[in-house]
Amino acid sequence: MSVTRSEAEARTAASARTGVLGNRFGFVLAIAAQILMLAGASAPSPFYPVLADRIGFGTSVIGTVFAVYAVTLLLTLLTAGSLSDYIGRRPVAIAGFVVLAGSMVLFWHADSVTMLVLARAVQGLASGLLISALSATALDFAPAHRPGLAALWNALAPGIGLALGALVSGIALEVADAALADVFLSLTATYLVVAALFATVPETSPGRTGAWASLRFRLSVPAAIRADFWRSAPAIVAGWATGGLFLSLGANIVRQEPGGTTHLWQALPVVVLAGVGALAAFLLRRRAPRTSLIVGTAALAAGTTLSLVALAFGSLWFYLGAVAVTGTGFGTAFSGVLGSLTPRIPAAERADTFAVIFLLAYLSFGVPSVLAGMLVPVAGLSAVCVGYGVVVILLAVTALVLRVRRPD
């Protein structure tokens, strides 16, 4: 059967439309998946005081639980962070979300410290598989005529996800009779649906040989961005260390210092920090990455200083306002870093490079908060908050000076 020229042209046009639609769906799915993954990371935070009372543990145990999450995530990033460059984005994303669903089941049934630690460990494993793969997938599917879109959404997704998870958990604890089941059963089902959706999108990774050999500890940043990566490191550390403190000890800080007694009040610092961060990054999306980084580091330093003043006065509203200023820095500093680095990452090294970026981010996310949790029983929560804040301020000011002194 012959095909006329007009029929062939129609088929070509239809195929092109299908490709465009497929790319749009893949891009939206990759961003939504990042948001949902980060929502699961913050969802347990408002439950910590409740579980501490029910199971019986203190702030040092909360630090340990958070440490397990950070360590397993980092070990997975170090070994399998670039795996999607070798075997493809889809299999890594599907496996990661199935494992993540399993971690939510463990949270749902957490009735001991051991179960809570196991849940966080499995979640860290899944998140380590997903972080670089999802960021690289978003970059793969991003519209060619809007090269900065993937960097923007890769920067927005953590803030939106962290805010969403904490807010939903805080509300559930206030209004639901079985909040633990309602939150984590819903997340389990959601992650399984996301895994199924990834089976429908095209594979975008060019693939490389040597997948088994890639499963080894290594750090690799392309030479073209290496100097800027290290100049950006203090901003990454300051921002993510702030996020780690809020996710691990934020509820306890609000309950013990300014006296926020309800579950929603205790969830609000994470919601405000991450939500304002995402909003600020969006509002500055058309600004140069250098501008975002300058605004972000300045806001981190100023907001952290104000939060220490607010804690000294014991004012909950003042504290939340200071957290909002800090959140502006939390979102825009990381957005500026990604905006300056992402466009120059070679296609074949995207997952590997994102693994290194998020390795530093999650080291900053986990290690300082673990040390803080260990020091609380010794020095007290107030003293730990002051010491932690001073370090964040120094890092933010260092990052600000480094960026201001560099003209481009």
C-alpha positions in Angstrom: 0.0 0.0 0.0 1.5 3.3 -1.1 1.7 6.4 1.1 1.1 9.8 -0.4 3.4 12.7 0.4 0.7 14.5 2.3 0.0 11.4 4.4 3.8 11.0 5.2 4.0 14.7 6.2 0.9 14.3 8.4 2.5 11.3 10.1 5.8 13.1 10.6 3.9 16.1 12.1 1.9 13.7 14.4 5.1 12.0 15.5 6.7 15.4 16.3 3.6 16.4 18.3 3.8 13.1 20.2 7.5 13.7 20.9 6.8 17.2 22.3 3.9 16.0 24.4 6.1 13.1 25.7 8.9 15.5 26.6 6.5 17.8 28.4 5.0 14.9 30.4 8.5 13.6 31.2 9.6 17.0 32.4 6.5 17.6 34.6 6.8 14.0 36.0 10.5 14.4 36.9 9.8 17.7 38.7 6.6 16.4 40.4 8.6 13.3 41.5 11.3 15.4 43.1 8.7 17.4 45.0 6.9 14.2 46.2 10.2 12.6 47.2 11.2 15.6 49.3 7.7 15.7 50.8 8.4 12.3 52.2 11.7 13.6 53.6 10.0 16.2 55.7 6.8 14.4 56.5 8.3 12.5 59.6 9.6 15.8 61.2 6.3 16.9 62.9 5.9 13.3 64.1 9.1 13.3 66.1 7.8 14.9 69.3 4.8 12.6 69.2 6.9 9.4 68.6 9.3 10.5 71.2 6.5 10.7 73.8 5.0 7.4 72.6 8.2 5.3 72.2 10.3 7.2 74.7 13.5 8.9 73.3 15.2 12.3 73.4 16.8 14.7 71.0 20.0 12.7 70.7 17.9 9.8 69.2 16.3 12.2 66.8 19.7 13.2 65.7 20.7 9.5 65.2 17.6 8.8 63.2 18.4 11.8 61.0 22.0 10.6 60.7 21.0 7.2 59.5 19.0 8.9 56.7 21.8 11.2 55.8 24.5 8.4 55.9 22.5 5.9 53.8 21.6 8.7 51.3 25.2 9.8 51.0 26.6 6.3 50.6 24.1 5.6 47.9 25.0 8.8 46.1 28.7 8.0 46.3 28.2 4.5 44.8 25.1 4.7 42.6 24.7 8.5 42.1 25.7 8.2 38.4 24.0 4.8 37.7 21.3 6.4 35.5 24.0 7.6 33.2 24.9 4.0 32.6 21.7 1.9 32.7 19.1 4.6 32.0 16.9 7.1 34.0 13.7 5.0 33.9 14.9 1.8 35.7 16.6 3.9 38.4 13.5 6.0 38.9 11.2 3.0 39.1 13.4 1.1 41.5 13.9 4.2 43.7 10.2 4.9 44.1 9.3 1.3 44.8 12.0 1.3 47.6 10.7 4.7 48.8 7.2 3.2 49.1 8.6 0.5 51.3 10.2 3.0 53.6 6.8 4.7 54.0 5.3 1.4 55.1 8.0 1.1 57.8 7.2 4.7 59.0 3.5 3.8 59.1 4.3 0.9 61.5 7.1 2.5 63.5 6.6 1.4 67.1 10.2 1.4 68.2 13.5 3.3 67.7 14.8 0.3 65.6 11.8 0.5 63.2 12.2 4.3 62.9 15.9 3.9 62.2 15.2 1.2 59.6 12.5 3.4 57.9 14.9 6.3 57.6 17.7 4.0 56.3 15.5 2.6 53.5 14.3 6.1 52.7 17.9 7.3 52.5 18.7 4.5 50.1 15.8 5.3 47.9 16.5 9.1 47.9 20.2 8.5 47.1 19.1 6.6 44.0 16.6 9.2 43.0 18.2 12.6 43.6 20.7 12.8 40.7 18.5 10.6 38.4 15.5 12.9 38.7 17.5 16.0 38.3 19.2 14.7 35.2 15.8 13.5 33.8 14.4 17.0 34.2 17.4 18.4 32.4 17.0 15.8 29.6 13.3 16.6 29.0 13.6 20.4 29.5 12.6 22.5 26.4 15.6 23.3 24.3 14.5 26.9 23.9 14.4 27.4 27.7 17.7 26.1 28.9 17.3 27.6 32.4 14.0 25.9 33.2 15.4 22.7 34.5 17.8 24.5 36.8 15.0 26.6 38.1 12.7 23.7 38.9 15.5 21.5 40.2 16.1 24.4 42.7 12.4 25.0 43.5 11.5 21.3 44.0 13.3 20.8 47.3 11.6 23.8 48.9 8.1 23.0 47.6 8.5 19.3 48.7 9.8 20.0 52.1 7.1 22.6 52.8 4.4 20.3 51.5 5.4 17.3 53.6 5.7 19.2 56.8 2.4 21.1 56.3 0.4 17.9 55.5 1.8 16.1 58.5 1.2 19.0 60.8 -2.4 19.4 59.7 -3.0 15.6 59.9 -1.7 15.5 63.5 -4.2 18.3 64.4 -7.3 16.9 62.7 -6.9 13.1 62.0 -7.4 10.3 64.5 -4.9 8.1 62.8 -2.5 10.7 61.4 0.5 8.3 61.0 -1.5 5.9 58.8 -3.2 8.7 56.9 0.1 10.4 55.9 2.3 7.4 55.3 -0.2 5.1 53.6 -1.1 7.9 51.2 2.6 8.5 50.5 3.1 4.7 49.9 0.3 4.7 47.3 1.6 7.9 45.7 5.1 6.6 45.2 3.9 3.4 43.6 1.8 5.4 41.1 4.9 7.5 40.3 6.9 4.4 39.7 4.3 3.1 37.3 4.2 6.5 35.5 7.9 6.4 34.9 7.5 3.2 32.9 5.5 5.2 30.3 8.1 7.9 29.6 10.8 7.6 26.9 14.3 6.8 28.0 16.6 9.8 27.7 20.0 8.6 29.0 22.5 7.9 26.1 23.8 5.0 28.2 27.4 3.9 28.8 29.2 0.7 29.4 30.7 -0.1 32.8 27.7 0.1 35.1 29.2 -2.3 37.6 32.5 -0.4 37.6 30.6 2.8 38.3 29.4 1.5 41.7 32.4 2.7 43.6 33.1 5.7 45.8 34.2 8.6 43.6 33.8 12.3 43.2 33.8 13.8 39.7 33.0 17.3 38.7 33.6 18.4 35.1 36.7 20.7 34.8 34.6 23.4 33.2 32.7 24.1 36.4 35.1 22.8 39.1 36.3 26.2 40.2 32.8 27.7 40.4 31.6 24.6 42.3 34.1 25.1 45.1 33.4 28.9 45.2 29.7 28.0 45.6 30.4 25.4 48.3 30.0 27.7 51.4 26.5 28.8 50.1 25.4 25.1 49.7 26.7 24.2 53.1 25.1 27.2 54.9 21.7 26.7 53.2 21.4 23.0 53.6 22.8 22.9 57.1 19.9 25.3 58.0 17.4 23.0 56.4 18.8 20.0 58.3 18.5 21.7 61.6 14.8 22.6 61.0 14.0 19.1 59.8 15.6 17.3 62.7 15.1 19.7 65.6 12.8 22.3 64.3 9.7 21.0 66.1 11.5 20.7 69.4 12.9 24.2 69.1 9.5 25.7 68.6 8.0 23.6 71.5 10.7 24.3 74.0 11.9 27.9 73.1 9.0 30.2 71.9 6.4 27.8 73.3 4.6 26.6 70.2 2.5 23.8 71.7 0.3 22.6 68.8 1.5 20.2 66.1 0.8 22.7 63.4 2.9 25.4 65.1 5.7 22.9 65.4 5.5 22.1 61.7 5.3 25.8 60.6 9.1 26.6 60.7 9.8 23.9 58.1 6.8 25.0 56.1 7.9 28.7 56.2 11.6 28.0 55.6 11.0 25.8 52.6 7.9 27.5 51.2 9.3 31.0 51.3 12.5 29.6 49.8 10.7 28.2 46.9 8.6 31.4 46.4 11.7 33.6 46.5 13.6 31.4 44.0 10.6 31.6 41.7 10.3 35.4 42.0 14.0 35.7 41.2 13.9 33.2 38.4 14.6 35.9 35.7 17.5 37.4 37.5 21.1 36.3 36.9 22.3 33.4 39.0 24.9 35.7 40.5 22.1 38.0 41.8 20.2 35.0 43.3 23.3 33.9 45.0 24.1 37.3 46.5 20.5 37.8 47.7 20.4 34.2 49.1 23.6 34.4 51.1 22.8 37.8 52.5 19.3 36.6 53.5 20.7 33.5 55.1 23.1 35.6 57.3 20.4 38.2 58.2 17.6 35.7 58.8 19.8 33.5 61.0 20.8 36.5 63.0 17.2 37.6 63.5 16.1 34.1 64.5 18.7 34.0 67.3 17.4 37.4 68.5 13.8 36.0 68.3 14.7 33.0 70.4 16.4 35.2 72.9 13.1 37.1 73.3 11.0 34.0 73.2 8.7 35.5 70.5 7.0 32.9 68.3 5.8 35.4 65.7 9.1 37.2 65.6 10.8 33.8 65.1 8.6 32.8 62.2 9.3 36.2 60.6 13.0 35.6 60.9 12.6 32.1 59.5 10.9 33.6 56.5 13.9 35.8 55.9 16.2 32.8 56.3 13.9 30.8 53.9 14.5 33.5 51.2 18.2 32.6 51.5 17.5 28.9 51.7 15.8 28.9 48.3 17.7 31.6 46.3 21.2 30.6 47.3 20.8 27.1 46.0 18.9 28.3 43.0 21.8 30.6 42.2 24.3 27.8 42.5 22.3 25.5 40.2 21.6 28.3 37.7 25.3 29.0 37.4 26.5 25.4 37.1 23.8 23.4 35.3 24.0 24.9 31.8 27.7 24.0 31.6 27.4 20.3 32.6 28.1 17.9 29.7 25.2 15.7 28.9 27.1 12.4 29.5 28.1 13.6 33.0 24.8 15.1 34.3 23.9 12.4 36.9 27.5 12.2 38.1 27.7 15.9 38.6 24.3 16.2 40.3 25.5 13.4 42.6 28.4 15.5 43.7 26.3 18.6 44.2 23.7 16.8 46.2 26.4 14.9 48.1 27.8 18.2 49.5 24.2 19.4 50.1 23.2 16.3 52.0 26.4 16.1 54.0 25.6 19.7 55.1 22.0 18.6 55.6 22.8 15.7 57.9 26.2 16.0 59.7 25.7 19.4 61.5 22.2 18.5 62.7 23.5 15.1 64.0 26.2 17.0 66.0 23.6 19.4 67.2 21.4 16.6 68.4 24.3 15.0 70.3 25.2 18.3 71.9 21.7 19.3 73.1 21.8 17.0 76.2 25.2 18.4 77.1 25.0 22.1 76.4 21.2 22.7 76.1 19.0 23.5 73.2 19.5 27.3 73.4 23.3 27.1 73.4 23.3 24.7 70.5 21.0 27.0 68.5 23.3 29.9 69.1 26.5 28.0 68.1 24.8 26.5 65.0 23.5 29.9 64.0 26.9 31.5 64.3 28.5 28.9 62.0 25.7 29.4 59.4 26.2 33.2 59.5 30.0 32.9 59.0 29.5 30.5 56.0 26.9 32.7 54.4 29.0 35.8 54.8 32.0 33.9 53.3 29.9 32.8 50.3 28.6 36.4 49.9 32.1 37.9 49.8 33.3 35.2 47.3 30.4 36.0 45.0 30.6 39.8 45.3 34.3 39.8 44.5 33.7 37.8 41.3 32.2 40.0 38.6 30.6 37.3 36.4 
